[in-house]
């Protein structure tokens, strides 16, 4: 049974994919003997991939280039593998390995097995329940504002600029017909308080708002407070009041 699928650059079909079982090794680089990436900026022996159950290991055998492994579903989540690093664990189900090469960024994909999970139920434990880390109601307007803020990066553009308030107003109008700029500003401030963001008193006006939006999105995506499935809320029936 294959535990890992490697998809070469410009893969034309299933027959060009490389399938590996646990413990097998796949070297990659400019020369043959594994995954060949024919670019003059790629080292002859660039690295190695080894599957291991529900994760995999990446060795960076280059002399001076850091490799980046991106999670295409993680809105910017990534792992950096320094030159000479051996068997760095990669935890993503879907990964994009990015190699810098003479001004170009070359990439190939790695598909790992579906992750295994145990039940998180604690029904048999006595005592008080744990207080939630973040208390968010997905039926409220403030959550729709947060989802709209996160949308560009959840759509697969991890470095996309965040929408301006005017763009948020237009995006939210379908689910919130009476939305206004001041209402969006209010909800951003409300989220900052609700998620206990630290106020930066050194900046004012637009710079402070942009910093607040960036911090909100970073927190939401880092802890999965908003996920791609939540974007359906931006096309749902009208939302309830924020409070």
Backbone as numpy.savetxt, mean C-alpha at the origin, in Angstrom:
# Nx Ny Nz CAx CAy CAz Cx Cy Cz
3.61 -28.89 -5.67 2.76 -27.70 -5.67 3.65 -26.45 -5.67
3.33 -25.51 -6.54 4.12 -24.28 -6.62 3.67 -23.31 -5.54
4.62 -22.70 -4.86 4.28 -21.76 -3.81 4.52 -20.32 -4.21
5.15 -20.11 -5.35 5.48 -18.75 -5.77 5.45 -18.65 -7.29
4.90 -17.54 -7.80 4.89 -17.29 -9.24 5.62 -15.97 -9.48
6.62 -15.99 -10.36 7.36 -14.79 -10.73 6.95 -14.41 -12.15
6.55 -13.15 -12.31 6.07 -12.66 -13.60 7.14 -11.73 -14.17
7.87 -12.15 -15.21 8.95 -11.34 -15.77 8.45 -10.02 -16.35
9.35 -9.05 -16.55 8.95 -7.82 -17.24 8.40 -8.13 -18.63
7.37 -7.40 -19.03 6.73 -7.60 -20.34 6.34 -9.05 -20.58
5.84 -9.69 -19.54 5.39 -11.08 -19.67 4.21 -11.15 -20.64
4.31 -12.05 -21.63 3.28 -12.13 -22.68 2.19 -13.15 -22.37
2.35 -13.93 -21.32 1.33 -14.93 -21.01 1.79 -15.88 -19.93
0.88 -16.80 -19.59 1.12 -17.74 -18.50 2.37 -18.58 -18.75
2.63 -18.92 -20.00 3.77 -19.79 -20.30 5.12 -19.15 -19.99
5.14 -17.82 -19.87 6.39 -17.14 -19.58 6.60 -16.90 -18.08
5.59 -17.23 -17.27 5.73 -17.09 -15.83 6.64 -18.19 -15.29
7.28 -17.91 -14.18 8.19 -18.87 -13.56 7.59 -19.32 -12.24
7.44 -20.62 -12.07 6.82 -21.18 -10.87 7.87 -21.88 -10.03
7.81 -21.58 -8.73 8.81 -22.11 -7.81 8.14 -22.82 -6.65
8.74 -23.89 -6.20 8.29 -24.56 -5.00 9.12 -24.12 -3.80
8.62 -24.43 -2.59 9.33 -24.02 -1.38 10.76 -24.56 -1.38
11.70 -23.67 -1.12 13.10 -24.06 -1.05 13.86 -23.94 -2.36
13.15 -23.84 -3.49 13.84 -23.64 -4.77 14.40 -22.21 -4.83
15.41 -22.02 -5.66 16.06 -20.72 -5.76 16.00 -20.21 -7.20
15.69 -18.94 -7.34 15.64 -18.32 -8.66 16.59 -17.13 -8.69
17.75 -17.26 -9.35 18.62 -16.10 -9.52 18.03 -15.18 -10.60
18.34 -13.91 -10.51 17.92 -12.99 -11.58 19.06 -12.00 -11.84
19.11 -11.54 -13.07 20.16 -10.60 -13.47 20.23 -10.48 -14.98
21.31 -9.86 -15.46 21.44 -9.57 -16.88 21.80 -10.80 -17.71
22.39 -11.79 -17.08 22.80 -13.00 -17.81 21.83 -14.13 -17.52
21.97 -15.25 -18.25 21.06 -16.37 -18.13 21.25 -17.15 -16.85
20.41 -18.19 -16.69 20.48 -19.04 -15.52 19.33 -18.86 -14.57
18.35 -18.05 -14.93 17.19 -17.81 -14.09 16.28 -16.81 -14.76
15.91 -15.77 -14.05 15.12 -14.68 -14.61 16.08 -13.67 -15.25
16.01 -13.55 -16.56 16.92 -12.66 -17.30 16.24 -11.30 -17.49
16.92 -10.24 -17.05 16.45 -8.88 -17.25 17.49 -8.18 -18.11
17.23 -8.13 -19.40 18.23 -7.68 -20.37 18.29 -6.16 -20.42
19.07 -5.60 -19.52 19.28 -4.15 -19.48 20.70 -3.91 -19.01
21.39 -3.00 -19.66 22.79 -2.78 -19.34 23.01 -2.25 -17.93
21.95 -1.71 -17.31 22.06 -1.18 -15.95 21.81 -2.21 -14.87
21.46 -3.44 -15.26 21.21 -4.51 -14.30 22.47 -5.34 -14.14
22.92 -5.61 -12.92 24.12 -6.44 -12.74 23.94 -7.82 -13.38
25.06 -8.41 -13.78 25.00 -9.76 -14.35 24.36 -10.74 -13.38
24.74 -10.66 -12.12 24.08 -11.43 -11.06 23.50 -10.41 -10.10
22.20 -10.16 -10.20 21.57 -9.06 -9.46 20.97 -9.49 -8.14
20.46 -10.71 -8.08 19.80 -11.12 -6.85 19.27 -12.52 -6.94
18.52 -12.90 -5.91 17.98 -14.26 -5.84 16.67 -14.24 -5.06
15.74 -15.09 -5.49 14.44 -15.22 -4.84 14.29 -16.65 -4.34
13.80 -16.80 -3.09 13.58 -18.12 -2.50 12.21 -18.14 -1.83
11.28 -19.01 -2.25 9.98 -19.11 -1.57 10.13 -19.78 -0.20
9.25 -19.40 0.71 9.22 -20.05 2.03 7.82 -19.92 2.59
6.99 -20.93 2.36 5.61 -20.95 2.83 4.83 -19.74 2.31
4.27 -18.90 3.21 3.43 -17.80 2.74 4.21 -16.49 2.58
5.53 -16.55 2.62 6.32 -15.37 2.31 7.49 -15.81 1.45
8.37 -14.87 1.09 9.52 -15.25 0.28 10.70 -14.38 0.65
11.87 -14.80 0.22 13.11 -14.15 0.60 13.78 -13.54 -0.64
14.29 -12.33 -0.47 14.96 -11.64 -1.57 16.39 -11.30 -1.15
17.35 -11.72 -1.95 18.74 -11.34 -1.75 19.13 -10.31 -2.80
19.75 -9.23 -2.36 20.24 -8.19 -3.26 21.74 -8.40 -3.43
22.15 -8.89 -4.59 23.55 -9.20 -4.84 24.28 -8.10 -5.61
23.63 -6.95 -5.75 24.29 -5.83 -6.42 25.29 -5.18 -5.47
26.18 -4.37 -6.01 27.21 -3.73 -5.21 26.76 -2.39 -4.62
25.85 -1.69 -5.32 25.57 -0.32 -4.87 24.14 0.14 -5.08
23.21 -0.76 -5.42 21.84 -0.34 -5.68 20.87 -0.96 -4.66
20.05 -0.11 -4.08 18.98 -0.59 -3.21 17.80 -1.03 -4.05
17.23 -2.18 -3.74 16.02 -2.63 -4.41 14.81 -2.28 -3.54
13.69 -2.02 -4.19 12.45 -1.73 -3.48 11.41 -2.76 -3.88
10.75 -3.35 -2.87 9.66 -4.27 -3.11 8.37 -3.58 -2.69
7.52 -3.28 -3.66 6.27 -2.56 -3.39 5.12 -3.52 -3.24
4.15 -3.14 -2.42 2.89 -3.85 -2.32 1.86 -3.08 -3.14
1.52 -3.55 -4.35 0.60 -2.78 -5.20 -0.77 -2.55 -4.55
-1.11 -3.38 -3.55 -2.39 -3.22 -2.87 -2.25 -2.43 -1.57
-1.05 -1.95 -1.28 -0.80 -1.35 0.01 -0.70 0.16 0.04
-1.03 0.84 -1.06 -1.05 2.31 -1.11 0.25 2.91 -0.59
1.37 2.44 -1.12 2.66 2.99 -0.75 3.48 2.10 0.16
2.91 1.02 0.65 3.66 0.10 1.51 4.80 -0.54 0.71
5.99 -0.59 1.30 7.12 -1.14 0.57 8.20 -1.62 1.53
9.12 -2.41 1.00 10.28 -2.89 1.74 11.52 -2.52 0.94
12.53 -1.97 1.61 13.80 -1.65 0.95 14.82 -2.74 1.28
15.54 -3.19 0.26 16.55 -4.23 0.44 17.89 -3.64 0.00
18.79 -3.44 0.95 20.06 -2.76 0.70 21.02 -3.65 -0.07
22.01 -3.05 -0.75 23.01 -3.84 -1.46 23.70 -4.84 -0.53
23.82 -6.08 -1.00 24.47 -7.11 -0.21 23.59 -7.80 0.80
22.36 -7.33 0.99 21.44 -7.93 1.97 21.01 -9.30 1.48
21.12 -10.30 2.35 20.77 -11.67 1.99 19.46 -12.07 2.65
18.59 -12.68 1.84 17.36 -13.33 2.31 16.51 -12.40 3.19
16.23 -11.21 2.67 15.30 -10.30 3.34 13.88 -10.84 3.16
13.11 -11.01 4.23 11.76 -11.55 4.10 10.79 -10.53 3.51
9.97 -10.97 2.57 8.95 -10.12 1.95 7.58 -10.69 2.31
6.72 -9.93 3.00 5.48 -10.48 3.52 4.26 -10.31 2.62
4.40 -9.65 1.46 3.23 -9.31 0.65 2.74 -10.49 -0.19
1.43 -10.60 -0.36 0.88 -11.61 -1.27 1.22 -11.26 -2.71
1.08 -9.97 -3.05 1.41 -9.48 -4.39 2.53 -8.45 -4.23
3.60 -8.62 -4.98 4.75 -7.73 -4.84 5.23 -7.27 -6.20
5.80 -6.07 -6.22 6.47 -5.56 -7.41 7.91 -5.22 -7.00
8.86 -5.94 -7.60 10.27 -5.70 -7.31 10.78 -4.64 -8.28
11.28 -3.53 -7.74 11.72 -2.41 -8.57 13.24 -2.30 -8.49
13.88 -2.35 -9.66 15.33 -2.26 -9.75 15.72 -0.97 -10.45
16.50 -0.09 -9.82 17.00 1.09 -10.53 18.11 0.68 -11.48
18.04 1.17 -12.72 19.01 0.73 -13.73 19.29 1.86 -14.71
20.41 2.54 -14.52 20.86 3.59 -15.45 19.76 4.60 -15.78
19.12 5.10 -14.77 18.08 6.10 -14.97 16.70 5.53 -15.18
16.58 4.22 -15.41 15.29 3.57 -15.57 14.90 2.86 -14.28
13.62 2.61 -14.12 13.12 1.77 -13.04 12.49 0.54 -13.67
13.13 -0.60 -13.51 12.64 -1.85 -14.07 11.90 -2.63 -12.99
10.89 -3.37 -13.37 10.09 -4.07 -12.36 9.64 -5.43 -12.86
9.51 -6.35 -11.93 8.83 -7.62 -12.19 7.98 -7.96 -10.96
6.97 -8.80 -11.16 6.02 -9.11 -10.10 6.29 -10.48 -9.50
5.94 -10.60 -8.23 6.03 -11.87 -7.52 4.71 -12.10 -6.81
4.10 -13.27 -7.07 2.83 -13.62 -6.43 3.08 -14.75 -5.45
2.81 -14.49 -4.18 2.98 -15.49 -3.14 1.64 -16.15 -2.83
1.63 -17.25 -2.10 0.36 -17.89 -1.73 -0.49 -16.97 -0.86
-1.77 -17.26 -0.84 -2.70 -16.50 0.00 -2.27 -16.64 1.47
-2.31 -15.55 2.19 -1.91 -15.59 3.59 -2.89 -16.41 4.43
-2.38 -17.07 5.44 -3.21 -17.84 6.37 -3.49 -17.00 7.61
-4.71 -17.10 8.12 -5.10 -16.35 9.31 -5.79 -17.28 10.29
-5.63 -17.00 11.56 -6.40 -17.69 12.58 -7.54 -16.78 13.02
-8.51 -17.34 13.68 -9.62 -16.54 14.17 -9.12 -15.57 15.23
-9.62 -14.35 15.18 -9.23 -13.35 16.18 -10.26 -13.27 17.30
-11.22 -14.20 17.30 -12.26 -14.18 18.33 -11.65 -14.44 19.70
-12.14 -13.70 20.70 -11.70 -13.88 22.08 -12.91 -14.18 22.98
-13.90 -14.87 22.43 -15.16 -15.06 23.16 -14.97 -15.84 24.47
-13.99 -16.72 24.53 -13.83 -17.55 25.71 -13.01 -16.86 26.81
-12.47 -15.69 26.54 -11.68 -14.98 27.54 -12.58 -14.10 28.39
-12.35 -14.13 29.69 -13.14 -13.31 30.60 -12.49 -11.95 30.76
-13.19 -11.04 31.40 -12.64 -9.72 31.65 -13.10 -8.68 30.65
-12.67 -7.46 30.87 -13.10 -6.35 30.02 -12.52 -6.47 28.62
-13.30 -6.04 27.63 -12.83 -6.05 26.25 -11.78 -4.96 26.04
-10.92 -5.17 25.06 -9.90 -4.18 24.75 -10.52 -2.97 24.07
-10.12 -1.80 24.49 -10.62 -0.57 23.87 -10.10 -0.47 22.44
-10.98 -0.20 21.46 -10.51 -0.10 20.06 -9.45 0.97 19.91
-8.45 0.69 19.06 -7.38 1.66 18.82 -7.92 2.89 18.11
-8.80 2.68 17.14 -9.38 3.79 16.38 -10.88 3.53 16.27
-11.67 4.50 16.66 -13.12 4.35 16.61 -13.66 5.17 15.45
-13.98 4.48 14.34 -14.50 5.14 13.15 -15.80 4.49 12.73
-16.77 5.30 12.37 -18.07 4.82 11.90 -18.13 5.02 10.38
-18.18 3.92 9.64 -18.15 4.00 8.18 -19.42 4.55 7.57
-20.44 4.75 8.37 -21.69 5.31 7.83 -21.74 6.84 7.94
-20.74 7.43 8.56 -20.77 8.88 8.79 -20.02 9.64 7.68
-20.34 10.91 7.59 -19.76 11.74 6.53 -18.25 11.92 6.70
-17.79 12.01 7.92 -16.34 12.19 8.11 -15.55 11.03 7.51
-16.14 9.80 7.55 -15.43 8.67 6.98 -15.41 8.76 5.46
-16.48 9.27 4.86 -16.48 9.48 3.41 -15.42 10.49 3.00
-15.24 11.54 3.81 -14.18 12.51 3.53 -12.82 11.83 3.60
-12.62 11.00 4.61 -11.35 10.29 4.75 -11.13 9.34 3.57
-12.18 8.63 3.15 -12.06 7.72 2.01 -11.71 8.49 0.74
-12.34 9.64 0.54 -12.05 10.44 -0.65 -10.62 10.97 -0.62
-10.13 11.30 0.56 -8.73 11.73 0.68 -7.77 10.61 0.30
-8.09 9.39 0.71 -7.21 8.25 0.48 -7.35 7.65 -0.91
-8.43 7.98 -1.61 -8.76 7.30 -2.87 -7.62 7.28 -3.90
-6.96 8.41 -4.20 -5.92 8.36 -5.25 -4.83 7.33 -4.95
-4.43 7.21 -3.70 -3.36 6.26 -3.36 -3.87 4.83 -3.25
-5.14 4.67 -2.91 -5.72 3.33 -2.89 -5.96 2.80 -4.30
-6.04 3.69 -5.27 -6.27 3.28 -6.67 -4.98 2.83 -7.35
-3.92 2.67 -6.59 -2.69 2.15 -7.17 -1.66 3.20 -7.50
-1.84 4.43 -7.00 -0.87 5.49 -7.23 -0.32 5.94 -5.88
0.66 5.21 -5.34 1.11 5.47 -3.96 1.70 6.85 -3.73
2.14 7.54 -4.80 2.74 8.86 -4.63 1.83 9.96 -5.20
0.57 9.64 -5.44 -0.35 10.62 -6.01 -0.56 11.79 -5.05
-0.65 13.02 -5.60 -0.95 14.16 -4.73 -2.35 14.02 -4.15
-2.53 14.52 -2.94 -3.85 14.43 -2.30 -4.81 15.43 -2.94
-6.09 15.09 -3.00 -7.06 16.01 -3.62 -7.21 17.29 -2.83
-7.39 18.38 -3.56 -7.67 19.67 -2.93 -9.10 19.65 -2.39
-9.43 20.61 -1.55 -10.77 20.65 -0.95 -11.84 20.75 -2.04
-11.57 21.56 -3.09 -12.54 21.68 -4.18 -12.77 20.33 -4.87
-11.72 19.55 -5.03 -11.86 18.22 -5.64 -12.62 17.28 -4.72
-12.42 17.41 -3.41 -13.17 16.59 -2.46 -14.66 16.91 -2.53
-14.97 18.18 -2.64 -16.38 18.58 -2.74 -17.04 17.93 -3.95
-16.38 17.98 -5.11 -16.93 17.37 -6.32 -17.04 15.86 -6.19
-16.04 15.23 -5.57 -16.06 13.77 -5.44 -17.16 13.29 -4.51
-17.48 14.09 -3.50 -18.45 13.67 -2.48 -19.89 14.05 -2.81
-20.07 14.84 -3.87 -21.41 15.38 -4.12 -22.45 14.30 -4.37
-22.05 13.17 -4.96 -23.01 12.11 -5.26 -23.62 11.51 -4.00
-22.81 11.37 -2.95 -23.31 10.77 -1.72 -23.68 11.81 -0.68
-23.33 13.04 -0.94 -23.58 14.12 0.01 -23.95 15.36 -0.81
-25.19 15.44 -1.29 -25.58 16.52 -2.21 -25.35 17.92 -1.67
-25.45 18.10 -0.36 -25.29 19.43 0.22 -23.88 19.77 0.66
-22.90 19.00 0.22 -21.53 19.22 0.67 -21.02 20.60 0.26
-20.25 21.21 1.14 -19.65 22.51 0.87 -18.17 22.47 1.27
-17.43 23.50 0.84 -16.03 23.58 1.23 -15.88 23.65 2.75
-16.72 24.47 3.39 -16.59 24.62 4.84 -16.92 23.31 5.56
-17.86 22.54 5.02 -18.19 21.25 5.64 -17.03 20.27 5.51
-16.34 20.28 4.37 -15.17 19.41 4.19 -14.06 19.83 5.15
-13.82 21.15 5.25 -12.81 21.64 6.20 -13.15 21.17 7.62
-14.42 21.30 7.99 -14.84 20.92 9.34 -14.58 19.44 9.59
-14.90 18.59 8.61 -14.71 17.16 8.79 -13.24 16.77 8.85
-12.40 17.47 8.11 -10.96 17.21 8.20 -10.46 17.56 9.60
-10.90 18.71 10.12 -10.52 19.08 11.48 -11.06 18.07 12.50
-12.31 17.63 12.27 -12.92 16.65 13.18 -12.12 15.35 13.18
-11.70 14.88 12.01 -10.90 13.66 11.92 -9.57 13.83 12.64
-8.97 15.01 12.50 -7.69 15.26 13.16 -7.82 15.15 14.67
-8.94 15.64 15.20 -9.18 15.53 16.64 -9.52 14.09 17.02
-10.38 13.46 16.24 -10.83 12.10 16.55 -9.67 11.11 16.53
-8.74 11.29 15.59 -7.60 10.39 15.48 -6.38 10.90 16.24
-6.59 11.95 17.02 -5.58 12.48 17.94 -4.28 12.89 17.24
-4.44 13.59 16.13 -3.26 14.10 15.44 -2.68 15.25 16.23
-1.37 15.34 16.23 -0.70 16.43 16.93 -0.77 17.69 16.08
-1.20 18.77 16.67 -1.28 20.05 15.96 0.11 20.63 15.77
0.38 21.13 14.57 1.63 21.82 14.29 1.35 23.32 14.27
1.70 24.00 15.34 1.37 25.42 15.44 2.32 26.31 14.66
3.37 25.72 14.07 4.33 26.52 13.33 3.85 26.87 11.94
2.84 26.15 11.46 2.35 26.42 10.11 0.91 26.88 10.18
0.50 27.68 9.21 -0.85 28.21 9.18 -1.44 28.03 7.79
-2.75 28.23 7.71 -3.43 28.27 6.42 -3.29 26.99 5.63
-3.00 27.17 4.30 -2.95 26.04 3.39 -1.88 25.03 3.74
-0.72 25.50 4.22 0.36 24.56 4.56 -0.06 23.67 5.70
-0.77 24.24 6.69 -1.23 23.43 7.81 -2.27 22.42 7.33
-3.21 22.86 6.48 -4.23 21.94 5.98 -3.60 20.80 5.19
-2.65 21.12 4.31 -2.02 20.07 3.53 -1.27 19.09 4.43
-0.61 19.62 5.45 0.08 18.74 6.38 -0.89 17.85 7.14
-2.03 18.41 7.49 -3.04 17.64 8.22 -3.61 16.54 7.32
-3.90 16.88 6.07 -4.41 15.87 5.13 -3.39 14.75 4.94
-2.13 15.12 4.76 -1.08 14.13 4.54 -0.94 13.20 5.74
-1.03 13.75 6.94 -0.91 12.94 8.15 -2.11 12.02 8.30
-3.30 12.53 8.00 -4.51 11.69 8.07 -4.42 10.51 7.11
-4.02 10.78 5.88 -3.94 9.71 4.89 -2.85 8.71 5.26
-1.71 9.20 5.71 -0.62 8.32 6.12 -1.06 7.39 7.24
-1.74 7.93 8.24 -2.21 7.12 9.36 -3.26 6.12 8.90
-4.22 6.58 8.09 -5.31 5.71 7.65 -4.79 4.54 6.83
-3.84 4.79 5.94 -3.33 3.73 5.08 -2.36 2.82 5.85
-1.60 3.39 6.76 -0.63 2.58 7.50 -1.33 1.54 8.36
-2.47 1.90 8.95 -3.18 0.99 9.85 -4.45 0.41 9.24
-4.59 0.53 7.90 -5.74 -0.04 7.19 -7.08 0.48 7.72
-7.12 1.73 8.14 -8.39 2.31 8.57 -9.31 2.52 7.37
-8.73 2.76 6.21 -9.47 2.84 4.95 -8.82 1.87 3.98
-9.63 1.02 3.35 -9.13 0.06 2.37 -9.88 0.24 1.05
-9.40 -0.43 0.04 -9.98 -0.23 -1.29 -11.47 -0.56 -1.30
-11.88 -1.56 -0.54 -13.30 -1.92 -0.49 -14.17 -0.78 0.04
-13.58 0.10 0.85 -14.36 1.20 1.41 -14.71 2.27 0.38
-14.06 2.23 -0.77 -14.32 3.26 -1.78 -15.73 3.15 -2.36
-16.41 2.00 -2.14 -17.80 1.89 -2.60 -18.68 2.89 -1.87
-18.24 3.37 -0.71 -19.02 4.35 0.03 -19.15 5.67 -0.72
-18.24 5.90 -1.67 -18.30 7.14 -2.44 -19.34 7.09 -3.54
-19.98 5.94 -3.68 -21.07 5.80 -4.66 -22.29 5.19 -3.99
-22.39 5.34 -2.68 -23.48 4.74 -1.90 -24.61 5.76 -1.73
-25.76 5.31 -1.20 -26.83 6.26 -0.89 -26.35 7.32 0.11
-27.14 8.36 0.24 -26.74 9.50 1.07 -26.31 9.06 2.47
-25.27 9.70 2.97 -24.70 9.36 4.28 -25.40 10.11 5.40
-25.27 9.57 6.59 -25.82 10.22 7.77 -24.96 11.41 8.17
-25.45 12.19 9.10 -24.68 13.32 9.61 -23.39 12.83 10.24
-22.42 13.72 10.32 -21.11 13.34 10.85 -21.17 13.04 12.32
-22.07 13.68 13.04 -22.10 13.46 14.48 -23.38 12.77 14.88
